Amino acid sequence: MHSEKHLNCGQCEKMFSTIGSLKTHKRRVHVFNSFKCDQCKYRAKARDTLRRHIQTVHDDARRERDFSVKCQLCHYQGNEANVKIHKQSVHENIKNWFCKACPFSAYSKTSFKIHMRIHTGEKPYQCKTCHKYFSQLGSAKAHCGNK
């Protein structure tokens, strides 16, 4: 009952099982408020995302600081937080996310969310030509590239 998709987007053909997932979809796909970078053509849907872009791409002092830490086990380098994440996921193989439906586990929430689409059937990416849906962006891009 809880996994039935009975909520229609209203702006596209997608259906959702929870109000939260519907709201998230609308915010990510259909809300076109954007914040423009004053140093390049980059646009972001959230002010905080634009701020991170400016700091990462345009702030030279920050960029030098961000890549000052090196992994002691390989050539990877980045900021302290990213090197810690790198070590845990690559060298220590620590998993933080565990699927309850199968033996899959992942370090990152993003990888886990992509995996869960196997079980939920969610397909958030659509071909603009034939309107076929895909669960992964890479699959949609490959399909659209072949059309």
C-alpha positions as CSV (number, residue, x, y, z in Angstrom):
1,M,0.0,0.0,0.0
2,H,2.7,2.5,1.0
3,S,4.7,1.9,-2.2
4,E,1.8,2.4,-4.6
5,K,2.4,5.4,-6.8
6,H,-0.9,7.3,-6.7
7,L,0.2,10.9,-6.6
8,N,0.5,12.5,-10.1
9,C,3.0,15.3,-10.7
10,G,0.5,17.4,-12.7
11,Q,3.3,18.9,-14.8
12,C,4.6,15.7,-16.3
13,E,3.5,12.0,-16.4
14,K,5.5,10.9,-13.3
15,M,3.7,9.3,-10.4
16,F,4.9,9.2,-6.8
17,S,4.0,7.2,-3.6
18,T,4.7,10.0,-1.1
19,I,4.0,13.7,-1.0
20,G,7.6,14.2,0.0
21,S,8.9,12.5,-3.1
22,L,6.5,14.5,-5.3
23,K,7.6,17.8,-3.7
24,T,11.2,16.9,-4.2
25,H,10.6,16.0,-7.9
26,K,8.7,19.3,-8.5
27,R,11.5,21.3,-6.8
28,R,14.3,19.5,-8.8
29,V,12.6,19.2,-12.2
30,H,10.0,21.9,-12.5
31,V,11.1,24.9,-10.4
32,F,13.1,27.2,-12.6
33,N,14.2,29.8,-10.0
34,S,17.9,30.1,-10.6
35,F,20.8,32.0,-9.3
36,K,23.4,33.1,-11.8
37,C,27.2,33.2,-11.2
38,D,28.5,36.7,-11.9
39,Q,31.8,35.3,-13.1
40,C,30.6,32.7,-15.6
41,K,27.4,31.2,-17.2
42,Y,26.8,28.8,-14.3
43,R,23.3,28.7,-12.9
44,A,22.1,27.0,-9.7
45,K,18.6,26.3,-8.3
46,A,19.7,27.1,-4.8
47,R,21.7,30.1,-3.5
48,D,23.9,27.8,-1.4
49,T,24.8,25.7,-4.4
50,L,25.9,28.9,-6.2
51,R,28.0,29.9,-3.2
52,R,29.7,26.5,-3.2
53,H,30.3,26.9,-7.0
54,I,31.9,30.3,-6.6
55,Q,34.1,29.1,-3.7
56,T,35.2,25.9,-5.6
57,V,35.6,27.3,-9.1
58,H,36.5,30.9,-8.7
59,D,38.1,31.4,-5.3
60,D,41.8,30.7,-5.9
61,A,42.8,31.0,-2.3
62,R,40.1,28.5,-1.2
63,R,41.0,26.2,-4.1
64,E,44.7,26.0,-3.0
65,R,43.5,25.3,0.6
66,D,41.0,22.7,-0.6
67,F,43.6,20.5,-2.2
68,S,46.4,20.8,0.4
69,V,45.8,17.4,2.0
70,K,47.1,14.2,0.3
71,C,46.1,10.6,0.9
72,Q,49.0,8.6,2.4
73,L,48.0,5.5,0.5
74,C,47.8,6.8,-3.0
75,H,48.1,10.0,-5.1
76,Y,44.6,11.3,-4.3
77,Q,44.5,14.9,-2.9
78,G,41.8,17.2,-1.7
79,N,40.5,19.0,1.3
80,E,40.7,17.2,4.7
81,A,37.0,16.1,4.6
82,N,37.3,14.7,1.1
83,V,40.5,12.8,1.8
84,K,38.8,11.2,4.9
85,I,35.9,10.2,2.8
86,H,38.2,8.9,0.1
87,K,40.2,6.8,2.6
88,Q,37.1,5.2,4.1
89,S,35.4,4.4,0.8
90,V,38.4,3.4,-1.3
91,H,41.0,2.0,1.1
92,E,39.0,0.9,4.1
93,N,35.9,-0.2,2.2
94,I,33.6,1.1,4.9
95,K,29.9,0.9,4.0
96,N,27.3,3.2,5.6
97,W,24.2,2.3,3.6
98,F,22.7,-1.2,3.5
99,C,19.9,-2.4,1.3
100,K,17.2,-4.3,3.2
101,A,16.0,-6.1,0.1
102,C,19.3,-7.5,-1.1
103,P,23.0,-7.8,0.0
104,F,24.0,-4.5,-1.6
105,S,25.8,-1.9,0.5
106,A,27.4,1.5,-0.3
107,Y,29.6,4.1,1.2
108,S,27.6,7.1,-0.2
109,K,23.9,7.9,0.0
110,T,23.9,8.8,-3.7
111,S,25.1,5.3,-4.7
112,F,22.5,3.8,-2.4
113,K,19.7,5.9,-3.8
114,I,20.7,4.9,-7.4
115,H,20.7,1.2,-6.3
116,M,17.3,1.5,-4.6
117,R,15.7,2.4,-8.0
118,I,16.2,-1.3,-8.9
119,H,13.7,-2.1,-6.1
120,T,11.3,0.9,-6.4
121,G,11.2,1.0,-10.2
122,E,11.8,4.8,-10.0
123,K,12.9,6.2,-13.4
124,P,13.5,9.9,-13.0
125,Y,15.3,10.5,-16.4
126,Q,13.3,10.8,-19.6
127,C,14.3,10.9,-23.3
128,K,12.9,14.1,-24.8
129,T,12.4,12.5,-28.1
130,C,10.6,9.2,-27.4
131,H,9.6,9.9,-23.7
132,K,11.1,6.6,-22.5
133,Y,12.1,6.7,-18.8
134,F,15.5,5.6,-17.3
135,S,16.7,4.9,-13.8
136,Q,20.2,6.3,-14.4
137,L,21.3,9.5,-16.1
138,G,24.1,7.7,-18.0
139,S,21.6,5.3,-19.5
140,A,19.3,8.2,-20.6
141,K,22.3,10.1,-22.1
142,A,23.5,7.0,-24.0
143,H,20.0,6.3,-25.3
144,C,19.5,9.9,-26.4
145,G,22.9,9.9,-28.0
146,N,21.8,6.9,-30.1
147,K,18.6,8.7,-31.3
